[in-house]
Amino acid sequence: MNPTDRLRTVPLFAGLTEDDLARLCRDAEEISLSAGDRLFAEGDDGDQAFVIAEGDVEIMKHSPSRDVLLAVRHAGEVIGEMALLENAPRMATARARTDATLIGIRKQQLDGLLETSNSAARAMFGVLLTRWRETEARLRQADKMAQLGTLTAGLAHELNNPAAAVSSAADELGAAVEAYAAARQEAARLGIPEAVSTLLTEIEASGGARVRLDAIDRSDAESAVEAWLDGRPVAEPWRLAPALVSIGVGPERLDRLGLTDAAI
């Protein structure tokens, strides 16, 4: 089959006149590839589009995690046209999946055809739009699968190490209990007022449960506690307020302490 007859079977050029087909094939180049041969690489300058006459060509895209197979193109399809139309480097790598024969069409030929043939321009736009949507969908799917793989690996690691997770939590809890006991002993040594001791006992009885508030309520509560502390000679009250609010200590409970400037 001669190049003109081959191009007539390609959807992209099916609507061209005999004269347009002849112009396109005038300087066309026939290329033969063996399975595994690379036609072009991602990042190469693009100066030709290719019509696959025989065989299959695979299109690969490099991603941070691995190479993604975007598509396998068959006889009658066009590849490599994006780089010509955008005057940009190749967006992907093309490699022969089987022994293949292609017809190479240079940029000058394609530019001349698109400038003079509305039917060719419309047909190519449809092909490019479909190709772009297909590529975007495949890349999004590959990215989701990579993220899922990372999440699965993390979960598998945690599930395979439950004893380590329990041991780590126990160590943290033990350290917190020891620190609290030391703080209570220091408070007793300093002879803190009975009201303060009562408040600490109440907090201890509750298990130090953290109070859950939404962002606005928490901000209001912390501002109120900070204002209360700011009225006493307390250093850096803004550092203490969040911790007190988290364990349910607000101005009302602080008022029960009966602390004055002198007491502090």
ABEGO torsion letter per residue (X at the ends): XBAAAAAAABAAAAABBAAAAAAAAAABBBBBBBBGBBABBBGBBBABBBBBABEBBBBBBBBAABBBBABBBBBGBBBGAAAAAAGBBBABBBBBABBBBBBBBBAAAAAAAAAABAAAAAAAAAAAAAAAAAAAAAAAAAAAAAAAAAAAAAAAAAAAAAAAAAAAAAAAAAAAAAAAAAAAAAAAAAGBBAAAAAAAAAAAAAGGBBBBBBAAAAAAAAAAAAAAAAABBBBGAAAAAAAAAAAGBBAAAAAAAGBBAAAX
